[in-house]
Amino acid sequence: MPMDIYENTDRLISVILPVYNREQKLSASVSSVLSQSHKKLELILVDDGSTDGTRELCRRLSEEHENVIAVRKENGGPASARNRGLSIARGSYIAFVDSDDSLEPSTYELLIGDLERTGADIAICGAGETSVLDKTHEIMELLTDIRRGCGWSVWNKVYKRELLSDIRFNEELRINEDLDFNMRVFSKAASVCMRKDQLYHYDTSGDGLSRDTDPDRNLSAMEAIEGFLSKEAEELYGKGAILNLEAELLNQGLMGAEKLLLKGELKGESRTENEIRRFMELHQGKGAEQRLRTDQRPLLAAFLKGDNIYKAAYYAELPVKLMLGGGEIYKRVKEQKAKGHGRGQA
C-alpha cells in the first residue's frame, strides 16, 4: 500500500486491533482487514505485552505492509491497548477489531458509505434493522437493548473521528469497558445508522476475556452496569435505556448463578453469590424483568427466593451465555443432584 494514503486523511479509516498472545490466530484476522475493498486504510496493531511470538509477528506484518503500524506496550488490558491505538490513529474514521475475529471484504466500504450517505456519526452492522436514529433517547435505547442486535461492543461499528476527540476507554475497567465507552460516545452522537448485514464475524471458540466461566466476572459486569443507573441517567438516556440496562444487570446475575450451579457451588454461602443476589434484589421489581427472555423469569424468581433453583434450571434448560448449550444445564443439574448438591426436587 503506497504511503500516499496519508497525504489526505479524508476517507482514511484507522482500524485498531489490540492483541495479546494470539500468534496462531492473528494472521487470519489481519488478512481480513487488509483484504477490505475500501483501500484507504491503516491497521494499528497494539501488542499488549504478549509473551509468545506475537511481538515478532506484529513486527513482521508491519515490515511487509506499509499501512500496518505495530506498537508494543506493557500489558494493561484491551482498554489501554485501544487508547494507545487511538493516540496515533490518523484516519477520519475509527474502527476496532478483536484479534481472533474476521470481516467480510466489503465491511468498511459499506459502513463508510452509510455514514457518507446519511451524515450519521456512527455506522453499525449486524443490527436487527436498517434505519437511522437521530433522537438521543432512541439512540441510547438502541445501544442498550441486546435484543436489537446493535450491541455495546465496539467491533461492529465505525465512528467518525471527531466524535471520539475527548473520549477514551476507562482503563480501570477489565469488563464492560465497551459499554462504558459507548454510553459516552452514543450520548454525544447526533445520529446513528444501522444495517442488518452480518459483516463482522465474532469468534466464539477462543478463550478471550469475555469467554470465561468465572461468576466473579458477571458480578463485575453488574457493578459496571449499576454505575449508569441513576435518576440523572434516566433523564439523560431515557427510561427505555435504563430498563434495558437493569434487564442486562439481571441477565448477568443469572449467568453468574448458572455458572455457580454448574460448578456445584450454588450454596448461598459465597461472597460472589451473596453480592449477585443483593444486586438483583435491588433492581428486581422495576419492570426490567419483563425484558428478560421468557424462560429466564422462573429462574430469576427461584434464585431470589433461594430455593428450587435446580428445579427451575432443570425445566428451563437455560443456555449459559458464551459457555454452554442449553442441554448442558439439564445434564449438569442431574449430575450435581446425583452428587447431593441439589436443594430442590426436580
C-alpha atoms as one frame of an Amber mdcrd trajectory, in Angstrom:
protein
   0.000   0.000   0.000   1.584   3.289  -1.058   2.127   5.795   1.700   0.142
   8.451  -0.191  -2.912   7.306   1.770  -1.620   9.742   4.404  -1.341  12.747
   2.084  -5.041  13.372   2.617  -6.726  11.590   5.520 -10.213  12.190   4.128
 -11.968   8.775   3.991  -8.977   7.122   5.686 -10.107   4.586   8.265  -7.876
   3.647  11.186  -8.522   0.097  12.343  -7.241  -0.546  15.865  -6.507  -4.152
  16.737  -5.295  -4.949  20.283  -3.508  -8.270  20.543  -2.266 -10.386  23.412
  -0.752 -13.850  22.881  -2.603 -14.515  19.624   0.278 -15.737  17.492  -1.779
 -18.556  15.966  -4.880 -16.544  15.006  -3.641 -13.039  14.332  -2.622 -13.524
  10.693  -6.139 -14.545   9.651  -7.666 -11.527  11.367  -5.098  -9.162   9.834
  -5.696 -10.669   6.405  -9.428  -9.970   6.641  -8.691  -6.312   7.449  -6.088
  -5.850   4.700  -8.415  -7.507   2.158 -11.031  -4.788   2.541 -12.431  -3.327
  -0.647 -12.041   0.116   0.963  -8.318   0.559   0.382  -7.709   3.834   2.184
  -6.995   2.068   5.441  -4.359   1.878   8.144  -4.165  -1.032  10.565  -2.733
  -0.353  14.017  -1.576  -3.489  15.828  -1.176  -2.863  19.550   0.748  -5.681
  21.203  -0.380  -5.574  24.820   2.761  -7.141  26.293   2.462 -10.580  24.678
   4.728 -13.355  25.937   4.548 -15.647  22.899   5.643 -14.943  19.322   3.025
 -12.230  18.791   5.525  -9.383  19.079   7.685 -10.730  16.275   4.637 -11.439
  14.116   3.390  -7.861  14.522   6.821  -6.518  13.608   6.973  -8.709  10.511
   3.498  -7.691   9.383   4.393  -4.015   9.696   7.505  -4.569   7.593   5.520
  -6.395   4.898   2.685  -3.858   4.678   3.218  -0.104   4.505  -0.189   0.597
   6.016   0.328  -1.654   9.067   1.686   0.031  12.191   2.908  -2.133  15.069
   3.318  -0.746  18.575   4.152  -2.559  21.780   3.202  -1.656  25.336   3.210
  -3.212  28.774   0.216  -5.413  29.482  -2.722  -3.324  30.607  -5.808  -4.868
  29.042  -7.946  -4.084  25.974  -8.957  -0.613  27.162  -5.396   0.664  27.456
  -4.413  -1.018  24.176  -7.268   0.659  22.324  -6.373   4.004  23.867  -2.807
   3.595  22.648  -4.134   2.943  19.169  -6.403   5.982  19.338  -3.441   8.163
  20.307  -1.698   7.504  16.986  -4.649   6.937  14.637  -4.692   9.304  11.667
  -7.942   8.358   9.977 -11.126  10.392   9.690 -12.924   7.173  10.655 -12.131
   4.792  13.505 -12.912   1.083  13.838 -11.904  -1.670  16.242 -11.257  -5.359
  15.610 -10.550  -8.188  18.037  -7.520 -10.318  17.265  -9.341 -13.590  16.561
 -12.288 -12.224  14.570 -12.780 -11.539  10.868 -14.591  -9.207   8.479 -16.427
  -9.501   5.199 -14.335  -7.838   2.448 -16.916  -5.080   1.912 -17.403  -4.188
   5.602 -15.762  -0.778   5.713 -16.779   0.210   2.199 -20.424  -0.335   3.142
 -20.270   1.266   6.592 -18.351   4.336   5.433 -20.811   4.614   2.563 -23.648
   4.550   5.102 -22.002   7.358   7.089 -21.477   9.490   4.000 -24.986   8.885
   2.674 -26.822   9.571   5.946 -24.486  12.063   7.621 -24.572   9.905  10.773
 -21.787   9.843  13.365 -21.753   6.049  13.903 -22.458   3.197  11.481 -23.449
  -0.233  12.810 -23.625  -3.598  11.082 -25.395  -6.758  12.234 -28.253  -4.757
  13.740 -31.782  -6.116  13.733 -32.962  -3.343  11.456 -31.869  -0.937   8.749
 -32.636   2.620   9.801 -31.301   5.959  11.026 -31.957   7.313  14.527 -31.422
  10.964  15.448 -33.010  11.343  18.893 -30.787  10.783  21.933 -33.241   8.618
  23.891 -33.905   6.433  20.828 -30.169   6.095  20.189 -29.496   5.099  23.790
 -32.366   2.624  23.852 -30.947   1.029  20.702 -27.474   0.719  22.244 -28.683
  -0.843  25.497 -31.257  -3.279  24.052 -29.372  -6.507  23.392 -32.403  -7.875
  21.525 -31.986  -5.351  18.696 -28.562  -6.533  17.581 -26.635  -3.271  17.933
 -24.756  -4.494  20.979 -22.491  -2.348  23.090 -19.277  -3.842  21.756 -17.125
  -1.574  19.603 -16.179  -4.053  16.900 -19.326  -3.900  14.702 -19.213  -0.122
  14.426 -17.401   2.634  12.538 -17.088   6.006  14.272 -16.395   9.451  12.897
 -13.086  10.501  14.386 -14.295  13.861  15.719 -16.861  12.077  17.878 -14.010
  10.486  19.855 -11.881  13.605  20.231 -12.368  13.799  24.007 -13.471  10.238
  24.777 -11.220   7.337  25.716 -11.722   3.886  27.253 -11.731   3.645  31.046
  -8.540   1.683  31.740  -9.646   0.797  35.264 -12.368  -1.470  33.844 -11.479
  -5.029  32.852 -15.005  -5.948  31.789 -17.761  -3.946  30.074 -15.289  -1.257
  29.065 -17.101  -1.241  25.706 -20.374  -0.357  27.413 -18.774   2.469  29.368
 -17.141   3.808  26.200 -20.229   3.559  24.004 -22.580   5.043  26.595 -20.488
   8.208  26.445 -19.985   8.118  22.677 -23.587   7.336  21.717 -24.991  10.014
  24.035 -22.840  12.519  22.139 -23.857  11.314  18.641 -26.316  13.393  16.634
 -27.422  10.304  14.709 -26.531   6.656  14.085 -27.243   4.454  11.073 -27.738
   0.694  11.034 -27.751  -2.138   8.542 -28.819  -5.746   9.064 -25.887  -7.322
   7.227 -23.678  -9.534   9.408 -20.360  -8.171   8.189 -18.281  -8.839  11.304
 -17.681 -12.420  12.409 -17.098 -12.850  16.127 -15.099 -15.939  17.047 -16.761
 -17.736  19.985 -14.311 -20.647  20.022 -11.411 -18.894  21.743 -10.520 -18.188
  25.343 -10.756 -14.398  25.461 -11.759 -12.362  28.484 -15.448 -12.458  27.589
 -15.474 -16.260  27.174 -14.847 -17.411  30.697 -16.680 -19.473  33.289 -15.925
 -17.236  36.258 -19.057 -15.859  38.004 -16.960 -13.059  39.529 -16.794 -11.531
  36.065 -20.589 -11.415  35.933 -20.548  -9.650  39.277 -18.046  -7.135  37.886
 -20.333  -6.584  34.898 -23.253  -5.929  37.241 -21.195  -3.374  39.138 -20.218
  -1.642  35.881 -23.832  -1.507  34.694 -25.087  -0.167  38.020 -22.790   2.815
  37.554 -25.181   4.044  34.846 -28.374   3.574  36.862 -29.356   6.830  38.496
 -32.108   9.430  38.337 -29.821  11.738  36.385 -29.020   8.915  33.949 -32.697
   8.319  33.240 -33.108  11.977  32.307 -30.052  11.808  30.037 -30.532   8.389
  28.438 -34.290   7.856  28.735 -36.383   5.363  30.699 -36.199   2.707  27.979
 -32.385   2.639  28.089 -32.390   2.387  31.890 -34.847  -0.530  31.806 -32.613
  -2.255  29.246 -29.572  -1.805  31.485 -31.432  -3.128  34.512 -32.565  -6.141
  32.478 -28.959  -6.797  31.455 -27.874  -6.462  35.089 -30.387  -9.205  35.969
 -29.207 -11.233  32.986 -25.586 -11.013  34.138 -26.678 -12.147  37.595 -28.473
 -15.142  36.135 -25.427 -16.089  34.091 -23.327 -15.908  37.257 -25.870 -18.080
  39.060 -25.824 -20.607  36.227 -22.043 -20.844  36.402 -22.203 -21.370  40.160
 -24.858 -24.006  39.625 -22.830 -25.873  37.022 -19.739 -25.790  39.223 -21.727
 -27.184  42.149 -21.061 -24.041  44.183 -24.582 -22.617  44.456 -24.957 -22.915
  48.214 -25.849 -19.423  49.368 -22.511 -19.014  51.106 -20.005 -17.353  48.783
 -19.356 -13.625  48.577 -19.980 -13.736  44.843 -23.366 -15.396  45.206 -24.432
 -13.103  48.034 -23.385  -9.998  46.101 -25.139 -11.204  42.942 -28.327 -11.735
  44.949 -28.035  -8.292  46.529 -27.632  -6.539  43.175 -30.536  -8.465  41.668
 -32.807  -7.749  44.623 -32.040  -4.028  44.306 -33.103  -3.942  40.674 -35.817
  -6.589  40.575 -39.451  -5.486  40.508 -38.902  -2.320  38.457 -40.250  -3.741
  35.213 -36.873  -4.708  33.819 -37.548  -8.440  34.301 -40.238  -8.147  31.617
 -37.412  -7.513  29.149 -35.708 -10.791  30.022 -36.305 -13.871  27.912 -39.464
 -15.678  28.996 -37.511 -18.751  30.073 -35.259 -16.661  32.322 -38.055 -15.385
  34.542 -38.736 -18.568  36.555 -35.013 -18.928  37.230 -34.879 -15.322  38.422
 -37.742 -15.944  40.847 -36.208 -19.193  42.090 -32.771 -17.660  42.571 -34.083
 -14.691  44.538 -36.209 -16.933  46.750 -33.171 -19.091  47.426 -34.825 -22.424
  46.728 -35.850 -24.637  43.824 -33.289 -23.109  41.503 -32.285 -26.607  40.408
 -35.889 -27.324  39.539 -36.219 -24.057  37.617 -32.990 -24.670  35.702 -33.909
 -28.302  35.073 -37.081 -27.338  33.262 -35.948 -24.081  31.684 -32.672 -25.573
  30.381 -31.234 -22.098  30.089 -28.152 -21.749  27.913 -25.119 -20.433  29.741
 -24.192 -17.437  27.656 -20.783 -17.774  25.936 -20.140 -21.066  27.703 -22.510
 -23.997  27.235 -25.529 -25.012  25.166 -28.929 -25.284  26.817 -28.918 -29.073
  27.058 -25.868 -28.922  29.318 -27.919 -27.315  32.098 -30.213 -30.328  32.136
 -27.312 -32.797  32.204 -25.191 -30.914  34.714 -28.094 -30.355  37.111 -28.785
 -34.075  37.118 -25.093 -34.740  37.788 -24.974 -32.261  40.653 -28.180 -33.602
  42.175 -26.771 -37.126  42.000 -23.758 -35.881  43.989 -26.022 -34.391  46.638
 -25.583 -30.725  45.758 -29.240 -30.065  44.875 -31.561 -28.307  47.287 -34.822
 -28.670  45.375 -36.547 -31.610  43.793 -36.533 -31.529  40.008
